Amino acid sequence: MSRPAREQAPAGARPEAPAGPPGLRERKKAQTRRAITEAAVALFTERGYDDVGVREIADAADTSIATLFKYFPDGKVSLVFPGDRAARIASLTGAVHDRAPGQTVLDALRGLLSQRGPFKEDPTPAEQRVLDLVSATPDLRDYALRSWTHGQEPLAAAIAAESGLPADDLTARLLARYVLQIPDLARNTSDPGRTLDIVIDLLSRGWPACLHEPKPD
């Protein structure tokens, strides 16, 4: 469903001030998180995921095990993934709510996914190392899938709200689930971007019918 035209702000309303740069505390947190991730990627690449422990990773990142788990509560399996779950969910719901006028929900989600994970056209060497690790390591691949699907309910609610459907609508929940399965489906294909386009185009043909067909009693 395309987005309706945005309402104009009331006359005299003050625009929201842009967010300022992160403070020292936030920068230090980001630096610590990045150091842990870089240490984990380096050790997993060198020796293999199964042969590295969290204590070694904490030591390599010059931090404590307690700090490691503070930043990565899911433990070892989560260490190579940048960002956190809340940020990932916010990006999904934001793509739906903040899409351009006239843009469909599915095209907005296509745009978001195309810049992430296996769909990114020109990953940096560091990003490529993570992609290779995830593809080669079942535990990491399973966690990557779970990380996306944790956003299913918030994404479904956003889709329903933007499509004029009840919050618990089954079709919105199904669409959210299908979209969030795409990264795992595409990860080991020869052309993940084409896989993304094929699945989104297929869903785009079926989804509009769900908005107009009468629901069963």
N, C-alpha and C positions, 0 to 999 in steps of 0.2 A: 504494500500500500504506500502510495506517495505521501509525502508530508504536506499538509495544508500550509497555506501562507502564514507566516508568523504574525502575531499581533504586534502592533506598534506600541512602543512604550508611551505612557501617559505624558502629556506635555509638561515640561518642567521637571520631569524625573531625572535624577542624577545617575549617570552611568556608573556601573560598578568599577571600583578602582582595580587596575590590573594587579595581579599577585606580584609581590616583590621577590627578589632573589632569596634562595634558601639561606637561613642563618647558619652560624658556626656549628651549632649542635646538629642540624640536619646534614650539613656537609660531612661532619665527622661520622655520623651514622652511615651515610652513603659510602664513605671511604672504607669503613670497617666491613660493610657488607660486600663491597667490591673485592677487598683483599681476600676474604674468605672464599668467594666464588672463584677468583683467579687461582688460589692455592689448590682448591678442589679439582678444577679443570686440569691444572698442570700435573697433579699427582695421578688422577684417573687416567690421563692420556699416557703418562709414562709407565704406569704399572698395572693398570686395569682397575676397574671399579671395585671388584671383589677383594682386592689385595691392599686396600687402603682403609685406614680407620679414622674416625673423627678426631682423635687426639693428634694424629700426625697432621691433619689438615689445620687444626687450631694452632699447633706449633708453627707450621709454615706461614700462617697468616699473622703470627705474633699476637695471638689473642688467647683467651681461655675457652675451655669447653663450655662453660656456663654462658659466655658471651655468644659463642657459636649458636647454641640452642636458643638464645634469646632472639637472635635475628632469623634463625631458621628452625622454627619449632618442629617441623616435620623431619628434622635430622638429615642424615647423610644423603638420602635420596633427593633432597630438595636443593642441595648446595650449588648446583651448576645453573640454576634457573634465576635469571635476574628479576628484580621486582618482587612483589608479594601478591598474595591471593586477593586482597582487597583492591589493589591497584588493577589487577587483571579484570576483576569483575566490573570495576568502575569504567574501564576502557570499553567493555562490551556494552554496558547499558548506555554509556555516553555516546557511542557510535549510533545507537538507535535514536536516542532522544535529541541529539544535537546535529543530526544530519541536515544537509542542505534542503531548502524548499524544493519539492518535486522529486527528491531522491527517494527510492524505495528502501525499505528496511533491509532487504537482502543485498542491495548494492552497497549500502552503508557498511554492512558486515563484511562484504567482499573486500571493500577498501581497507578496513581494519586488518583483516587476516592477511591480506597481500603484503603487509609490511612486517609480518611476524613469522618467526620460526622457519619452517621449510619453504615458505612462499616468498621470502625476501629475495629479490633478484641478485643483489650484490652484497652478500653478508661480509662483514669484516673477517679477517683471519680468526679472531677470537670467537666470533659468532659461529663460524664454520666448524671450529673445534667442538663447540657445544653440540651443534647439529649432528656431527659425526659420532660423538659420544652417545647421544640419545638414541640414534639409529642402531648403534651396535650393542646397547646395554638394555636388556629387557626391563630391569627395575626402573631405569630412568624413563624409558618409553612409557611404561605403565603409569608412572607418576605424572608425566607430561599430560597424558590423557585425563587423569583424575583432576589435574589442575585446571584444565579447561572445563570439564564437566561440572566442577563445583559451581560454576557460574550459570548453570542451567536455569534454576528457578528465578534468579534476578533478571536474566535475559528474557525468559518467557514473560515475566511480568511487564518488562519494558515493551516487548513486542505487542502484548495484549493492549497495553495502555495506548500505544501509538496507532493501533489498528481498530480501536473502538470495540474491543472484545472484553468479556469479563476477565478479572485477574487470574482466575483458575482455568481459563479456557484450554481444552485439551489440544487443539490445533496449534496454539501458540507454544505450548510446552513441547509438542512434537517437533515443531520447526526449530526451536532452540536446541533440542537434542541433536537433530540432524546437522545443524551448522557446527556445533561444538565437536562433532565426530570427524569433521573434515581434516583437521591437521593430522590426526593419527592415520586416517585413510590414505592421505597423500604423501606421508613422510618418506616412504620407500618406493615411490613411483619414479619413473624417469623424468617426469615433468610435473612437479607439484603445482605449479601455477596453472597449467592446463587442467589438472584435476580439480582445482578450486573452481575454475570457470565452468567446467562441465556440471559439477554438483550444484553450484549456485544457479546456473541457467535452468537446470532441471527443476529445482525447487521453485524458481520464479514462475515456471509454467503452472505448477500445481497450487501454489500458495494463494493466488487471487481467487481461485474457486472456493477456497475455504472461507473467504470473507463474505461470499454471496449465497452459498448454498444454505438452505435451512438446516439447522441443527436438529438431531433426533431428540424426541421428548425423553 
